[in-house]
Amino acid sequence: MNRQHSTSSRGGWKRFRTSVTAFSLAVGAFATPALAAGGFVSATASSFDAPTPPSMAIDGNNATRWSANGAGQWIRGDMGAVKPLNGLDIAWFRGNERINLFDVATSTNGTTFTRVFVGISSGKSTAFERVTFPTVNARYVRVTFYGSTQTTWGSITDMAALAGPTVPEPEPNPNPNPQPEPEPEPNPEPEPNPEPTPSQDRFGVKMLYPTKAGGEQWFLADNATSDNRFDPQNSISRNSDGSWKMKNSKVRMSVFTSTGYSASKIPTYDRDVLASRGYMQAANDWRNIEMTGFVKVNSVSDVTDNFAWYARGGKHNDNHSGCEGSSYKGSLHYDGRVRWQKETWHVSYNQASYKPGTSALRGRWVGFKSVMRNTKVNGKDAVRLEMYLNENADKVTWKKVYDMVDSGTWGGNASHCGGSVNAMPITWGGPIAVFRWDSANDVDFKWLSVREIPAEQ
Ligand SMILES: [Ca+2]
């Protein structure tokens, strides 16, 4: 299959199109995460226009690209070592204007290439579009351009390689063997419904929005201390009534998706790329979620501090310029006030105004839900942020205490992480959802859950 790229484009449309059905071009949601940093350590090409070298197609930045003029021009990414590979994400420059005809070939030695895909791009999106194929061992991945509906220029904004199923973990994974849910869930209502639907979760707690069909969900387990999707980070103990106790003044209880968390599988933190892909680590990252917990504060050192149920990022630390630490934080203060916070990166906050939520929390059980869902405002991506309280902890009587939409005018400093618009909403999912609190060193908790729900639009 070597030298495929030397084939003339003349007559290529018809000839190549006949082969498309033999392979798959898939656009949408996927389970296999991309390799780190797009998976490529270097790139070369048959030629390139001087301002757009091949390295710009593997830099994780959707403001840069590779381009070359003419049918048969190719770009080749090097993963640095032979690995199992079963797909490639390609973002085409002006991919929403032009359909590109191309093939993908792989090689272990850079000399002998085998074609694994031939087909066309959608012509409808500048975002990553995925091609998949049966797993092959490969070090080099070559994309050859044969023409487009608009121009003779082939131009790719970015590419990311997709690890095949047998790639060994490059670093210890905190969740190497996700356990299946211990018992089958009642099948949730499959159709998206913007109105709250009365139904109960496994604890008997009213779900305000139905779980997305096939969506991620997690519930605090009876054996919570051995649940590898739950990392309370401090010791917890079981109370006689079945609830749990945390005695620490700085609490960050992390909940992973069924995929588990691995920073090495996050290919880029570029805000424009994350917004385009819709996720940070994997397609099943926590994104549109209803996050529920019941708490009883027994001791507080600062009543102005708060609980925060938050998601849409990974670890909140200084690595990667803090860019893994994006989040929306629904915050319930010990004095009863509520507000949303937007953490564009760690540490860059904007705070919405306080609203009254309930009376002071100490000494009683209170249920608290953070709900975040993508929506549209004037055709643009936005995020609806809601908070609900169950003041008497009867599991049923939920009161909406906050409802706002981040439509791209709220604070932000996204350019710190490559974003082209500082106030851009955080529309992507992240691998970790967190139950957080500070300044309360004796708290009982129960009936925690994180469930993936449909987007509002
Ligand atoms: Ca780029």
Boltz pocket constraint, residues with backbone or C-beta under 6 A from the ligand:
constraints:
  - pocket:
      binder: B
      contacts: [[A, 55], [A, 56], [A, 57], [A, 58], [A, 59], [A, 60], [A, 61], [A, 62], [A, 63], [A, 64], [A, 65], [A, 156], [A, 157], [A, 158]]
      max_distance: 6.0
